[in-house]
Amino acid sequence: MEVKIGVQHAPREIVLESDLGAEELERLVTAALTGSEPLLSLTDNKGRKVLVPADRLSYVDLGEPSVRKVGFGAL
């Protein structure tokens, strides 16, 4: 699942691919936003860990990865 995270005072968003499902990701984000967790901690498909302070989150966009088409095929 593709995850886009907006961080306050940061010019770009954080984009990562996660193996977690939408419900699990939503649970982690909710825990961070309600104050029970000080950091939003996610691990991407390559094993890299992303830590974002919960009080700096602007938005979190959860969605399926977009498939980029390459070549000259019929649309």
Secondary structure in CASP SS format (residue, H / E / C, confidence):
PFRMAT SS
TARGET T0000
AUTHOR 0000-0000-0000
METHOD secondary structure of the structure
MODEL  1
M C 1.00
E E 1.00
V E 1.00
K E 1.00
I E 1.00
G E 1.00
V E 1.00
Q C 1.00
H C 1.00
A C 1.00
P C 1.00
R C 1.00
E C 1.00
I E 1.00
V E 1.00
L E 1.00
E E 1.00
S C 1.00
D C 1.00
L C 1.00
G C 1.00
A H 1.00
E H 1.00
E H 1.00
L H 1.00
E H 1.00
R H 1.00
L H 1.00
V H 1.00
T H 1.00
A H 1.00
A H 1.00
L H 1.00
T C 1.00
G C 1.00
S C 1.00
E C 1.00
P C 1.00
L E 1.00
L E 1.00
S E 1.00
L E 1.00
T E 1.00
D C 1.00
N C 1.00
K C 1.00
G C 1.00
R C 1.00
K E 1.00
V E 1.00
L E 1.00
V E 1.00
P E 1.00
A H 1.00
D H 1.00
R H 1.00
L E 1.00
S E 1.00
Y E 1.00
V E 1.00
D E 1.00
L E 1.00
G E 1.00
E C 1.00
P C 1.00
S C 1.00
V C 1.00
R C 1.00
K C 1.00
V C 1.00
G C 1.00
F C 1.00
G C 1.00
A C 1.00
L C 1.00
END
